[in-house]
Amino acid sequence: DQQVKQNSPSLSVQEGRISILNCDYTNSMFDYFLWYKKYPAEGPTFLISISSIKDKNEDGRFTVFLNKSAKHLSLHIVPSQPGDSAVYFCAASAGGTSYGKLTFGQGTILTVHP
Amino acid sequence: GAVVSQHPSRVICKSGTSVKIECRSLDFQATTMFWYRQFPKKSLMLMATSNEGSKATYEQGVEKDKFLINHASLTLSTLTVTSAHPEDSSFYICSASQTEIQFFGPGTRLTVL
């Protein structure tokens, strides 16, 4: 039962353009969402997060959008840079006894071409 | 962001031996630490949640006698893979958190021969 899904295994973008990574979830108890970036043989690096009380959060080139009714979130990177090439994971957490536990999507490989 | 270290980064051991992996939060006190395993081209699979001073909570299907977790202080958690077998070969990653944001260590590549 995949509660967090990233349906695009890969995405290829030209440098300077916008990268849009998508994520869908099924568990309505999720109230906090995060995006991580990961290089091979390294641990994930935290990028940006959003609480369910918001629909947008921005940090520099990264913006996360949350559509609760659609159970969908997206990460926008603009402008994209070759150094952004990595695997991007979205993750979600619920409150209560599950506080702090993250459920990860399968990841999307982003390739930014010079 | 906060810094989490893991040691060793890579370990090769013989089948039947035990391997200990350390996870440290270097610049903050982590109320909770998590241990994950990642298979090739797969997502991160949560193995267990560890709170300082209490027993770890294991996810379904994870053998607690096989994967011993100790959370001795607010900055240190250890994972010991006991009587390791080739199928335990994997990439193990820890994370530490104070809030809902987890900060990850660099991971440990375990190869069991």
Backbone of each chain as ProteinMPNN parsed JSONL, in Angstrom:
{"seq_chain_A": "DQQVKQNSPSLSVQEGRISILNCDYTNSMFDYFLWYKKYPAEGPTFLISISSIKDKNEDGRFTVFLNKSAKHLSLHIVPSQPGDSAVYFCAASAGGTSYGKLTFGQGTILTVHP", "coords_chain_A": {"N_chain_A": [[0.843, -1.186, 0.0], [1.032, 1.838, -1.177], [1.348, 4.796, 0.191], [2.321, 7.258, -0.391], [3.015, 8.617, -3.434], [5.127, 8.969, -6.215], [4.717, 9.446, -9.336], [6.21, 9.856, -11.593], [9.066, 8.463, -12.705], [11.305, 9.688, -13.68], [12.67, 12.848, -14.789], [13.499, 15.215, -17.202], [15.145, 18.225, -17.794], [15.879, 21.409, -19.225], [18.644, 23.49, -18.495], [18.02, 26.435, -16.621], [15.333, 26.435, -17.081], [12.051, 25.666, -15.706], [11.65, 23.164, -13.229], [9.316, 20.742, -12.414], [8.206, 18.748, -9.961], [6.177, 16.089, -9.006], [3.837, 14.799, -6.564], [1.697, 12.507, -5.013], [-0.673, 11.668, -2.473], [-2.376, 9.373, -0.281], [-3.265, 9.082, 2.293], [-5.304, 10.693, 4.468], [-4.602, 11.595, 6.928], [-2.119, 12.64, 6.919], [-0.248, 15.504, 7.652], [1.924, 17.053, 7.288], [4.456, 17.852, 5.037], [7.326, 17.034, 3.138], [10.22, 17.707, 1.127], [13.018, 16.043, -0.145], [16.364, 15.866, -1.306], [18.514, 13.672, -3.0], [21.682, 12.243, -3.503], [23.438, 9.549, -5.144], [24.509, 6.94, -2.952], [24.536, 8.584, -0.73], [23.077, 10.234, 2.153], [19.691, 11.531, 2.295], [19.059, 15.008, 1.655], [17.533, 17.643, 3.302], [15.166, 19.784, 1.777], [12.811, 21.489, 1.59], [9.725, 22.215, 3.261], [6.208, 21.822, 4.053], [3.352, 22.737, 5.853], [0.085, 21.371, 6.46], [-1.691, 23.422, 6.815], [-1.073, 25.38, 5.138], [-0.845, 26.444, 1.671], [1.235, 26.965, 0.092], [4.766, 27.249, 0.041], [7.79, 28.946, 0.039], [11.243, 29.006, -0.783], [13.893, 30.517, -1.719], [15.003, 29.289, -4.75], [13.24, 27.239, -4.672], [9.926, 26.105, -4.468], [7.132, 24.87, -2.822], [3.993, 23.49, -3.432], [0.799, 22.826, -2.15], [-2.081, 20.939, -2.542], [-4.683, 20.194, -0.909], [-7.257, 19.145, -1.26], [-7.017, 17.663, -3.539], [-5.122, 15.961, -2.717], [-2.398, 16.319, -3.331], [0.909, 17.324, -3.996], [3.497, 19.537, -5.11], [6.797, 20.235, -6.237], [8.527, 23.02, -7.219], [11.238, 24.072, -9.082], [13.081, 26.782, -9.866], [15.267, 29.075, -11.375], [16.223, 26.016, -12.995], [19.221, 24.208, -12.327], [22.272, 22.599, -13.378], [23.47, 21.378, -11.154], [21.306, 20.648, -9.69], [20.579, 18.175, -10.436], [19.602, 15.081, -9.385], [18.13, 12.606, -7.181], [14.833, 13.105, -6.197], [12.868, 13.02, -3.363], [9.593, 12.943, -2.112], [7.993, 13.286, 1.034], [5.869, 12.399, 3.761], [4.201, 13.131, 6.824], [2.257, 12.206, 9.706], [0.299, 13.321, 12.5], [-0.136, 12.724, 16.041], [0.354, 9.453, 17.34], [2.035, 8.779, 15.351], [3.759, 10.807, 15.04], [6.426, 12.517, 13.581], [7.34, 10.303, 12.122], [8.196, 9.446, 8.865], [6.775, 8.895, 5.675], [7.874, 7.837, 2.635], [7.903, 8.72, -0.853], [8.561, 7.062, -4.023], [10.551, 8.325, -5.338], [11.941, 10.625, -7.738], [13.978, 10.895, -10.492], [15.797, 13.617, -11.315], [17.133, 15.254, -14.058], [19.116, 17.808, -15.106], [19.943, 19.469, -17.918], [22.798, 21.076, -19.302]], "CA_chain_A": [[0.0, 0.0, 0.0], [1.906, 2.987, -1.338], [0.568, 5.948, 0.624], [2.908, 8.436, -1.034], [3.409, 8.166, -4.769], [5.717, 9.849, -7.196], [4.42, 8.637, -10.508], [7.2, 10.04, -12.654], [10.367, 7.977, -12.249], [12.393, 10.569, -14.099], [12.306, 14.12, -15.416], [14.648, 15.844, -17.828], [14.845, 19.646, -17.961], [16.987, 22.236, -19.693], [19.132, 24.487, -17.535], [17.347, 27.731, -16.68], [13.889, 26.241, -17.137], [11.429, 25.238, -14.459], [11.438, 21.739, -12.975], [8.135, 20.511, -11.582], [8.147, 17.368, -9.481], [4.851, 15.877, -8.435], [3.69, 13.788, -5.518], [0.325, 12.3, -4.577], [-0.771, 10.868, -1.258], [-3.713, 8.822, -0.082], [-3.634, 9.104, 3.71], [-5.797, 12.026, 4.836], [-4.038, 11.969, 8.23], [-0.852, 13.349, 6.72], [-0.425, 16.938, 7.846], [3.188, 17.752, 7.086], [5.046, 17.276, 3.832], [8.709, 17.455, 2.976], [10.968, 17.284, -0.057], [14.429, 15.776, 0.073], [17.185, 15.634, -2.486], [19.471, 12.627, -2.655], [22.675, 11.77, -4.466], [23.759, 8.133, -4.911], [25.394, 6.582, -1.842], [24.52, 9.613, 0.303], [21.796, 10.397, 2.79], [18.879, 12.622, 1.743], [19.243, 16.37, 2.171], [16.256, 18.349, 3.406], [15.043, 20.948, 0.901], [11.726, 22.41, 1.924], [8.569, 21.504, 3.8], [4.974, 22.599, 4.124], [2.321, 22.239, 6.752], [-1.205, 21.265, 5.776], [-2.489, 24.638, 6.962], [-0.661, 26.288, 4.076], [-0.899, 25.861, 0.333], [2.457, 27.314, -0.63], [5.918, 27.674, 0.818], [8.845, 29.297, -0.901], [12.57, 29.197, -0.21], [14.832, 30.711, -2.811], [14.558, 28.738, -6.036], [12.336, 26.115, -4.42], [8.583, 26.395, -3.987], [6.27, 23.693, -2.717], [2.565, 23.766, -3.482], [-0.01, 21.748, -1.599], [-3.504, 20.948, -2.865], [-5.197, 19.172, 0.007], [-8.459, 18.492, -1.782], [-6.557, 16.692, -4.528], [-4.061, 15.176, -2.082], [-1.318, 16.454, -4.294], [1.866, 18.405, -3.799], [4.498, 19.641, -6.161], [7.998, 21.025, -5.962], [8.969, 23.781, -8.375], [12.606, 24.571, -8.989], [13.27, 27.714, -10.971], [15.637, 28.32, -12.563], [16.914, 24.758, -12.742], [20.666, 24.243, -12.556], [22.817, 21.231, -13.496], [23.715, 20.84, -9.811], [20.052, 20.138, -9.119], [20.404, 16.794, -10.891], [19.628, 14.185, -8.226], [16.832, 11.965, -6.951], [14.016, 13.894, -5.29], [11.844, 12.256, -2.656], [8.652, 13.626, -1.251], [7.72, 12.519, 2.24], [4.734, 12.922, 4.509], [4.07, 12.637, 8.199], [0.982, 12.446, 10.375], [0.5, 13.644, 13.904], [-0.505, 11.671, 16.961], [1.386, 8.472, 17.667], [2.957, 8.665, 14.218], [4.494, 12.067, 14.93], [7.824, 12.43, 13.208], [7.617, 9.225, 11.171], [8.012, 9.856, 7.489], [6.5, 7.942, 4.618], [8.516, 8.372, 1.441], [7.566, 8.283, -2.196], [9.575, 6.222, -4.664], [11.622, 9.162, -5.85], [11.996, 11.032, -9.148], [15.334, 11.277, -10.904], [15.812, 14.861, -12.096], [18.359, 15.542, -14.802], [19.118, 19.145, -15.679], [20.959, 19.518, -18.972], [23.365, 22.414, -19.536]], "C_chain_A": [[0.884, 1.244, 0.0], [1.114, 4.234, -0.99], [1.082, 7.251, 0.032], [3.477, 7.982, -2.372], [4.013, 9.285, -5.587], [5.655, 9.081, -8.511], [5.405, 8.803, -11.662], [8.554, 9.558, -12.155], [11.509, 8.92, -12.613], [11.833, 11.809, -14.787], [13.58, 14.739, -15.958], [14.296, 17.281, -18.181], [16.094, 20.368, -18.455], [17.374, 23.237, -18.609], [18.414, 25.815, -17.738], [15.828, 27.632, -16.722], [13.359, 25.814, -15.779], [11.352, 23.713, -14.398], [10.238, 21.617, -12.051], [8.078, 19.032, -11.243], [6.849, 17.184, -8.709], [4.807, 14.712, -7.458], [2.219, 13.713, -5.13], [0.316, 11.455, -3.314], [-2.22, 10.421, -1.064], [-4.192, 8.954, 1.364], [-4.038, 10.516, 4.13], [-5.289, 12.484, 6.203], [-2.698, 12.695, 8.082], [-1.087, 14.85, 6.86], [0.872, 17.73, 7.676], [3.915, 17.045, 5.963], [6.43, 17.876, 3.611], [9.24, 16.993, 1.628], [12.44, 17.144, 0.324], [15.09, 15.531, -1.276], [18.245, 14.598, -2.102], [20.395, 12.307, -3.823], [22.963, 10.304, -4.153], [24.748, 7.953, -3.768], [25.539, 7.715, -0.818], [23.152, 9.627, 0.967], [21.014, 11.538, 2.163], [19.184, 13.955, 2.424], [17.898, 17.078, 2.167], [16.259, 19.596, 2.522], [14.038, 21.958, 1.438], [10.561, 21.588, 2.45], [7.359, 22.419, 3.8], [4.005, 21.924, 5.07], [0.994, 22.223, 6.014], [-2.085, 22.501, 5.936], [-2.124, 25.681, 5.909], [-0.875, 25.631, 2.729], [0.345, 26.186, -0.485], [3.546, 27.679, 0.365], [7.084, 27.851, -0.132], [10.16, 29.491, -0.172], [13.562, 29.291, -1.355], [14.271, 30.184, -4.123], [13.505, 27.64, -5.888], [10.997, 26.605, -3.862], [7.807, 25.093, -3.93], [4.831, 24.157, -2.661], [1.815, 22.562, -2.949], [-1.469, 21.957, -1.964], [-4.143, 19.826, -2.058], [-6.399, 18.437, -0.563], [-8.09, 17.425, -2.798], [-5.53, 15.729, -3.955], [-2.833, 15.141, -2.987], [-0.38, 17.576, -3.866], [2.897, 18.39, -4.916], [5.641, 20.521, -5.684], [8.403, 21.701, -7.265], [10.386, 24.284, -8.12], [12.81, 25.502, -10.18], [14.255, 28.801, -10.572], [16.387, 27.039, -12.204], [18.389, 24.891, -13.103], [21.192, 22.808, -12.661], [23.092, 20.584, -12.141], [22.462, 20.34, -9.113], [19.799, 18.683, -9.516], [20.629, 15.833, -9.723], [18.303, 13.435, -8.197], [16.086, 12.794, -5.908], [12.924, 13.013, -4.692], [10.873, 13.207, -1.978], [8.356, 12.702, -0.081], [6.581, 13.193, 2.983], [4.726, 12.35, 5.915], [2.701, 13.002, 8.748], [1.273, 12.764, 11.826], [0.184, 12.456, 14.788], [0.648, 10.734, 17.234], [2.382, 8.302, 16.533], [3.812, 9.908, 14.06], [5.958, 11.826, 14.62], [8.142, 11.33, 12.224], [7.292, 9.697, 9.771], [7.684, 8.666, 6.607], [7.004, 8.551, 3.327], [7.86, 7.871, 0.165], [8.744, 7.526, -2.792], [10.749, 7.019, -5.213], [11.469, 9.454, -7.337], [13.417, 11.478, -9.453], [15.232, 12.518, -11.784], [17.171, 15.01, -12.761], [18.215, 16.905, -15.434], [20.277, 19.249, -16.652], [21.471, 20.934, -19.156], [22.886, 22.999, -20.87]], "O_chain_A": [[1.413, 1.648, 1.035], [0.292, 4.687, -1.787], [0.349, 8.237, -0.035], [4.312, 7.08, -2.433], [3.487, 10.396, -5.645], [6.454, 8.176, -8.753], [5.432, 7.994, -12.589], [9.136, 10.18, -11.267], [12.543, 8.949, -11.946], [10.709, 11.825, -15.287], [14.605, 14.789, -15.278], [13.262, 17.532, -18.801], [17.218, 19.98, -18.139], [16.517, 23.761, -17.897], [18.221, 26.266, -18.867], [15.121, 28.6, -16.441], [14.118, 25.627, -14.828], [11.031, 23.057, -15.388], [10.153, 22.303, -11.032], [7.924, 18.179, -12.117], [6.476, 18.009, -7.875], [5.612, 13.783, -7.516], [1.57, 14.742, -4.94], [1.199, 10.621, -3.112], [-3.153, 11.012, -1.608], [-5.395, 8.939, 1.623], [-3.209, 11.426, 4.145], [-5.515, 13.628, 6.597], [-2.211, 13.299, 9.038], [-2.011, 15.401, 6.261], [0.899, 18.94, 7.9], [3.99, 15.817, 5.923], [6.666, 19.057, 3.862], [8.763, 16.009, 1.062], [13.018, 17.99, 1.007], [14.471, 15.064, -2.232], [18.802, 14.649, -1.006], [19.96, 12.128, -4.961], [22.757, 9.861, -3.023], [25.703, 8.718, -3.633], [26.55, 7.795, -0.12], [22.183, 9.101, 0.42], [21.61, 12.428, 1.556], [19.52, 14.008, 3.607], [17.207, 17.109, 1.149], [17.22, 20.364, 2.514], [14.367, 23.115, 1.703], [10.426, 20.408, 2.126], [7.468, 23.624, 3.578], [3.863, 20.701, 5.081], [0.799, 22.971, 5.056], [-3.113, 22.619, 5.27], [-2.77, 26.723, 5.795], [-1.063, 24.417, 2.641], [0.486, 25.733, -1.621], [3.297, 28.323, 1.384], [7.334, 27.011, -0.997], [10.201, 30.065, 0.916], [14.013, 28.279, -1.892], [13.191, 30.589, -4.552], [12.947, 27.172, -6.88], [10.943, 27.4, -2.924], [7.822, 24.308, -4.878], [4.491, 25.094, -1.938], [2.152, 21.419, -3.257], [-2.028, 23.027, -1.724], [-4.144, 18.666, -2.469], [-6.539, 17.23, -0.366], [-8.767, 16.403, -2.909], [-5.113, 14.788, -4.629], [-2.318, 14.082, -3.345], [-0.821, 18.639, -3.429], [3.131, 17.372, -5.568], [5.474, 21.414, -4.853], [8.597, 21.041, -8.286], [10.681, 24.85, -7.067], [12.728, 25.088, -11.336], [14.09, 29.402, -9.51], [17.108, 27.0, -11.207], [18.756, 25.588, -14.049], [20.602, 21.896, -12.081], [22.959, 19.368, -11.998], [22.54, 19.689, -8.071], [18.896, 18.04, -8.981], [21.716, 15.784, -9.147], [17.46, 13.607, -9.078], [16.642, 13.141, -4.866], [12.166, 12.355, -5.405], [11.29, 14.172, -1.338], [8.458, 11.481, -0.199], [6.358, 14.396, 2.853], [5.185, 11.234, 6.156], [2.073, 13.97, 8.317], [2.37, 12.503, 12.32], [0.231, 11.311, 14.338], [1.795, 11.168, 17.347], [3.46, 7.74, 16.732], [4.515, 10.055, 13.061], [6.639, 11.05, 15.29], [9.156, 11.424, 11.533], [6.235, 10.279, 9.528], [8.237, 7.578, 6.767], [6.608, 9.658, 2.962], [7.337, 6.758, 0.105], [9.786, 7.368, -2.157], [11.805, 6.464, -5.515], [10.939, 8.641, -8.094], [13.982, 12.327, -8.763], [14.649, 12.474, -12.867], [18.215, 14.907, -12.117], [17.292, 17.137, -16.215], [21.441, 19.134, -16.269], [20.691, 21.886, -19.168], [23.263, 24.115, -21.226]]}, "seq_chain_B": "GAVVSQHPSRVICKSGTSVKIECRSLDFQATTMFWYRQFPKKSLMLMATSNEGSKATYEQGVEKDKFLINHASLTLSTLTVTSAHPEDSSFYICSASQTEIQFFGPGTRLTVL", "coords_chain_B": {"N_chain_B": [[21.161, 23.603, 7.557], [20.744, 20.996, 10.075], [23.399, 18.855, 11.264], [24.147, 15.506, 10.742], [25.989, 12.696, 11.52], [27.408, 9.583, 10.397], [28.884, 6.47, 11.159], [30.6, 3.432, 10.489], [31.268, 4.629, 7.1], [31.383, 2.758, 5.245], [31.35, -0.75, 5.266], [32.654, -4.006, 5.248], [31.971, -7.316, 5.895], [32.26, -10.655, 7.257], [30.008, -13.377, 6.824], [27.869, -14.097, 9.531], [29.094, -12.572, 11.449], [28.858, -9.653, 13.619], [27.837, -6.287, 13.167], [28.323, -2.914, 13.98], [26.742, 0.199, 13.686], [27.114, 3.639, 13.967], [25.26, 6.579, 14.767], [25.22, 10.011, 14.875], [24.009, 13.111, 16.073], [25.285, 16.175, 15.416], [25.109, 18.906, 16.005], [22.828, 19.401, 17.383], [20.342, 18.396, 19.778], [18.792, 15.386, 19.528], [15.572, 14.359, 19.831], [14.395, 12.201, 18.769], [15.475, 9.436, 16.859], [15.874, 7.82, 13.714], [16.015, 4.791, 11.845], [16.794, 3.696, 8.637], [16.552, 1.667, 5.695], [17.849, 1.215, 2.492], [17.157, -0.247, -0.539], [18.63, -1.129, -3.711], [17.765, 1.248, -6.142], [15.369, 1.783, -4.961], [12.934, 3.165, -2.667], [13.352, 4.755, 0.58], [13.194, 2.629, 3.344], [11.615, 2.567, 6.354], [12.979, 1.298, 9.287], [13.041, 1.355, 12.094], [12.096, 3.308, 14.965], [13.637, 5.397, 17.259], [13.796, 6.475, 20.528], [15.435, 8.488, 22.907], [16.621, 6.834, 25.713], [14.589, 4.98, 25.817], [12.998, 1.929, 24.666], [13.417, 0.897, 21.28], [11.058, 1.339, 18.609], [9.926, -0.934, 16.353], [9.331, -1.361, 12.878], [6.785, -3.167, 11.119], [7.673, -6.441, 10.237], [10.388, -6.134, 10.554], [13.085, -7.579, 12.155], [13.593, -7.43, 15.505], [15.488, -8.661, 17.097], [17.471, -9.113, 15.387], [18.249, -6.693, 14.38], [19.591, -4.626, 16.395], [18.901, -1.832, 18.32], [20.173, 0.951, 19.963], [19.721, 3.787, 21.901], [21.523, 5.788, 23.331], [22.003, 8.383, 24.182], [21.024, 11.855, 23.749], [22.308, 12.503, 21.468], [23.334, 10.314, 20.192], [22.804, 7.284, 18.535], [22.799, 3.779, 18.013], [22.997, 1.14, 15.629], [23.007, -2.267, 15.532], [23.773, -4.877, 13.515], [23.139, -8.085, 13.873], [24.723, -11.275, 13.652], [25.217, -11.24, 10.811], [24.082, -11.741, 7.449], [24.415, -12.43, 3.908], [22.061, -11.392, 2.731], [21.523, -9.23, 4.272], [23.029, -7.245, 3.319], [23.162, -3.93, 2.358], [22.174, -0.465, 2.086], [22.332, 1.524, 4.788], [20.675, 4.037, 6.534], [20.586, 6.685, 8.843], [18.508, 8.987, 10.664], [17.869, 12.087, 12.344], [15.871, 13.975, 14.588], [14.301, 16.904, 15.901], [11.989, 18.147, 15.562], [9.349, 18.014, 13.16], [10.932, 17.769, 10.991], [13.289, 15.702, 9.578], [16.731, 15.098, 9.719], [19.242, 13.73, 7.802], [21.815, 11.231, 8.046], [24.903, 10.441, 6.296], [24.8, 7.829, 5.478], [25.497, 4.251, 5.499], [27.236, 1.805, 3.855], [26.745, -1.512, 3.835], [28.271, -4.558, 3.31], [27.952, -7.944, 3.194], [29.802, -10.799, 3.174]], "CA_chain_B": [[20.468, 22.501, 8.234], [21.464, 20.288, 11.116], [24.375, 17.893, 10.76], [24.093, 14.165, 11.314], [27.089, 11.878, 11.001], [27.277, 8.149, 10.516], [30.174, 5.802, 11.084], [31.455, 3.787, 9.353], [30.564, 4.924, 5.852], [31.383, 1.533, 4.453], [31.878, -1.887, 6.023], [32.565, -5.339, 4.65], [32.171, -8.285, 6.97], [31.98, -12.044, 6.926], [28.723, -13.879, 7.265], [27.872, -14.578, 10.905], [29.628, -11.565, 12.363], [27.967, -8.532, 13.938], [28.346, -4.98, 12.731], [27.686, -1.79, 14.667], [26.758, 1.476, 12.962], [26.808, 4.759, 14.864], [24.618, 7.759, 14.216], [25.353, 11.112, 15.824], [23.593, 14.464, 15.715], [26.477, 16.908, 15.828], [24.894, 20.281, 16.465], [21.549, 19.553, 18.071], [19.941, 17.224, 20.551], [17.713, 14.736, 18.8], [14.65, 13.617, 20.687], [14.074, 10.947, 18.089], [16.32, 9.028, 15.731], [15.234, 6.81, 12.879], [16.913, 3.977, 11.03], [16.202, 3.306, 7.366], [17.328, 0.81, 4.812], [17.5, 1.483, 1.112], [17.562, -1.228, -1.516], [18.978, -0.471, -4.972], [16.717, 1.855, -6.95], [14.118, 1.779, -4.201], [12.797, 4.252, -1.703], [13.845, 4.456, 1.92], [12.263, 1.833, 4.138], [11.826, 2.789, 7.777], [13.159, 0.065, 10.046], [12.7, 1.526, 13.508], [12.129, 4.642, 15.562], [14.369, 5.283, 18.51], [13.752, 7.628, 21.422], [16.476, 8.421, 23.919], [16.271, 6.259, 27.003], [13.51, 3.99, 25.773], [13.183, 0.891, 23.649], [13.072, 1.29, 19.918], [9.826, 0.813, 18.027], [10.277, -1.514, 15.076], [8.273, -1.482, 11.874], [6.348, -4.546, 10.852], [8.564, -7.21, 9.375], [11.793, -5.921, 10.926], [13.399, -8.413, 13.315], [14.264, -6.624, 16.532], [16.647, -9.387, 17.622], [18.457, -9.078, 14.322], [18.697, -5.304, 14.254], [19.535, -4.068, 17.744], [19.051, -0.376, 18.333], [20.392, 1.564, 21.264], [19.724, 5.257, 21.825], [22.12, 6.016, 24.642], [21.963, 9.793, 24.564], [20.282, 12.689, 22.794], [23.102, 12.748, 20.265], [23.907, 9.061, 19.691], [22.042, 6.046, 18.404], [23.568, 2.753, 17.302], [22.306, -0.004, 15.036], [23.882, -3.429, 15.42], [23.259, -5.978, 12.702], [23.698, -9.273, 14.511], [24.848, -12.464, 12.816], [24.88, -10.715, 9.477], [24.064, -12.638, 6.299], [24.484, -11.664, 2.648], [20.81, -10.67, 2.436], [21.513, -7.99, 5.062], [23.797, -6.242, 2.584], [22.258, -2.855, 2.001], [22.578, 0.887, 2.465], [21.605, 1.872, 6.002], [20.727, 5.484, 6.759], [19.904, 7.132, 10.051], [18.112, 10.39, 10.681], [17.636, 12.616, 13.686], [14.921, 15.089, 14.52], [13.727, 17.546, 17.087], [10.629, 18.526, 15.151], [8.879, 17.111, 12.097], [11.944, 17.675, 9.942], [14.371, 14.764, 9.867], [18.003, 15.353, 9.061], [19.788, 12.409, 7.557], [23.234, 10.978, 7.966], [25.374, 10.141, 4.945], [24.563, 6.433, 5.13], [26.536, 3.226, 5.655], [27.101, 0.696, 2.91], [27.135, -2.787, 4.454], [28.406, -5.707, 2.414], [28.213, -9.163, 3.95], [30.337, -11.793, 2.231]], "C_chain_B": [[21.344, 21.826, 9.253], [22.352, 19.197, 10.524], [24.259, 16.579, 11.516], [25.222, 13.352, 10.693], [26.782, 10.407, 11.231], [28.65, 7.535, 10.384], [29.993, 4.308, 11.304], [30.628, 4.121, 8.108], [30.445, 3.661, 5.001], [31.967, 0.423, 5.312], [31.631, -3.174, 5.256], [32.847, -6.341, 5.759], [31.851, -9.687, 6.476], [30.622, -12.439, 7.468], [28.84, -14.436, 8.678], [28.418, -13.588, 11.918], [28.596, -10.466, 12.607], [28.635, -7.218, 13.57], [27.579, -3.885, 13.446], [27.844, -0.523, 13.844], [26.335, 2.571, 13.934], [26.184, 5.918, 14.112], [24.667, 8.863, 15.259], [24.774, 12.393, 15.25], [24.652, 15.395, 16.295], [26.184, 18.28, 16.422], [23.501, 20.495, 17.049], [21.244, 18.273, 18.84], [18.687, 16.643, 19.912], [16.828, 13.962, 19.765], [14.346, 12.249, 20.077], [15.079, 10.693, 16.976], [15.635, 7.883, 15.003], [16.301, 6.05, 12.111], [16.157, 3.492, 9.805], [17.147, 2.346, 6.644], [16.895, 1.141, 3.389], [18.054, 0.395, 0.22], [17.835, -0.5, -2.836], [17.753, -0.003, -5.744], [15.354, 1.809, -6.264], [14.095, 2.957, -3.243], [13.371, 3.834, -0.349], [12.77, 3.698, 2.699], [12.581, 2.044, 5.617], [11.924, 1.452, 8.49], [12.655, 0.245, 11.482], [12.827, 2.984, 13.902], [12.717, 4.514, 16.954], [14.268, 6.576, 19.309], [14.76, 7.429, 22.544], [15.942, 7.859, 25.222], [15.145, 5.254, 26.987], [13.761, 2.99, 24.647], [12.741, 1.394, 22.285], [11.752, 0.647, 19.497], [10.138, 0.343, 16.619], [9.065, -1.554, 14.149], [7.961, -2.955, 11.636], [7.306, -5.228, 9.894], [10.04, -7.038, 9.681], [12.074, -6.692, 12.212], [14.18, -7.631, 14.356], [15.473, -7.334, 17.132], [17.788, -9.384, 16.617], [19.096, -7.682, 14.236], [18.513, -4.624, 15.616], [19.795, -2.573, 17.709], [19.17, 0.111, 19.764], [20.479, 3.068, 21.096], [20.192, 5.77, 23.175], [22.016, 7.456, 25.119], [21.199, 10.57, 23.502], [21.068, 12.973, 21.521], [23.639, 11.469, 19.645], [22.9, 7.927, 19.687], [22.905, 5.049, 17.654], [22.634, 1.661, 16.798], [23.319, -1.129, 14.933], [23.159, -4.501, 14.629], [23.913, -7.244, 13.234], [23.687, -10.458, 13.555], [24.462, -12.141, 11.369], [24.97, -11.806, 8.407], [24.075, -11.804, 5.022], [23.215, -10.881, 2.332], [20.662, -9.398, 3.266], [22.326, -6.895, 4.379], [22.854, -5.171, 2.055], [22.896, -1.518, 2.357], [21.702, 1.299, 3.645], [21.786, 3.361, 6.285], [19.995, 5.813, 8.054], [19.452, 8.575, 9.858], [17.829, 10.795, 12.117], [16.694, 13.802, 13.578], [14.639, 15.645, 15.91], [12.263, 17.858, 16.823], [10.178, 17.552, 14.074], [9.888, 16.958, 10.974], [13.03, 16.703, 10.409], [15.597, 15.164, 9.06], [18.759, 14.034, 9.0], [21.308, 12.377, 7.627], [23.611, 10.599, 6.549], [25.18, 8.686, 4.527], [25.772, 5.536, 5.349], [26.255, 2.101, 4.688], [27.627, -0.561, 3.579], [27.155, -3.875, 3.388], [28.788, -6.917, 3.255], [28.625, -10.259, 2.966], [29.912, -13.21, 2.615]], "O_chain_B": [[22.553, 22.054, 9.294], [22.093, 18.685, 9.435], [24.27, 16.54, 12.746], [25.383, 13.332, 9.472], [26.014, 10.035, 12.119], [29.482, 8.002, 9.606], [29.284, 3.928, 12.236], [29.416, 3.907, 8.089], [29.549, 3.519, 4.169], [32.962, 0.628, 6.007], [30.558, -3.398, 4.696], [33.843, -6.226, 6.474], [31.252, -9.872, 5.416], [30.153, -11.885, 8.462], [29.787, -15.157, 8.992], [28.22, -13.756, 13.121], [27.595, -10.365, 11.898], [29.855, -7.076, 13.658], [26.351, -3.913, 13.516], [28.934, -0.208, 13.366], [25.329, 2.446, 14.632], [26.537, 6.199, 12.966], [24.214, 8.681, 16.389], [25.012, 12.728, 14.09], [24.889, 15.408, 17.503], [26.945, 18.763, 17.262], [23.048, 21.631, 17.194], [21.817, 17.216, 18.578], [17.665, 17.315, 19.775], [17.278, 13.029, 20.43], [14.078, 11.279, 20.785], [15.477, 11.605, 16.251], [14.914, 7.086, 15.601], [17.351, 6.594, 11.77], [15.051, 2.958, 9.899], [18.337, 2.24, 6.94], [15.707, 1.324, 3.121], [19.257, 0.135, 0.21], [17.339, 0.604, -3.058], [16.818, -0.771, -5.97], [14.315, 1.798, -6.925], [15.096, 3.644, -3.04], [13.817, 2.701, -0.17], [11.598, 4.077, 2.706], [13.682, 1.736, 6.073], [11.069, 0.581, 8.325], [11.937, -0.603, 12.012], [13.542, 3.772, 13.283], [12.339, 3.632, 17.726], [14.618, 7.647, 18.813], [14.911, 6.324, 23.065], [14.946, 8.339, 25.765], [14.776, 4.724, 28.035], [14.626, 3.191, 23.795], [11.82, 2.202, 22.16], [11.385, -0.432, 19.963], [10.569, 1.135, 15.78], [7.931, -1.754, 14.586], [8.765, -3.844, 11.915], [7.698, -4.663, 8.873], [10.867, -7.745, 9.107], [11.404, -6.497, 13.226], [15.312, -7.217, 14.104], [16.391, -6.677, 17.624], [18.941, -9.627, 16.974], [20.303, -7.533, 14.047], [17.437, -4.121, 15.941], [20.783, -2.112, 17.138], [18.392, -0.256, 20.644], [21.222, 3.565, 20.249], [19.395, 6.134, 24.039], [21.948, 7.715, 26.32], [20.779, 10.012, 22.488], [20.556, 13.61, 20.601], [24.35, 11.541, 18.642], [22.238, 7.648, 20.687], [23.659, 5.427, 16.758], [21.639, 1.309, 17.433], [24.372, -0.966, 14.318], [22.087, -4.969, 15.012], [25.114, -7.446, 13.059], [22.765, -10.622, 12.755], [23.519, -12.697, 10.807], [25.835, -12.681, 8.467], [23.777, -10.609, 5.054], [23.287, -9.813, 1.725], [19.781, -8.581, 3.001], [22.31, -5.745, 4.817], [21.867, -5.475, 1.385], [24.016, -1.46, 2.865], [20.483, 1.409, 3.516], [22.903, 3.877, 6.276], [18.917, 5.283, 8.322], [19.959, 9.287, 8.991], [17.584, 9.956, 12.984], [16.719, 14.542, 12.594], [14.729, 14.955, 16.926], [11.423, 17.836, 17.722], [10.582, 16.389, 14.079], [9.72, 16.108, 10.099], [13.607, 16.86, 11.485], [15.507, 15.518, 7.885], [18.898, 13.324, 9.996], [21.988, 13.353, 7.313], [22.74, 10.451, 5.691], [25.37, 8.344, 3.361], [26.913, 5.997, 5.379], [25.174, 1.514, 4.696], [28.821, -0.666, 3.858], [26.18, -4.08, 2.664], [29.811, -6.917, 3.939], [27.88, -10.597, 2.046], [30.272, -14.169, 1.932]]}, "name": "protein", "num_of_chains": 2, "seq": "DQQVKQNSPSLSVQEGRISILNCDYTNSMFDYFLWYKKYPAEGPTFLISISSIKDKNEDGRFTVFLNKSAKHLSLHIVPSQPGDSAVYFCAASAGGTSYGKLTFGQGTILTVHPGAVVSQHPSRVICKSGTSVKIECRSLDFQATTMFWYRQFPKKSLMLMATSNEGSKATYEQGVEKDKFLINHASLTLSTLTVTSAHPEDSSFYICSASQTEIQFFGPGTRLTVL"}
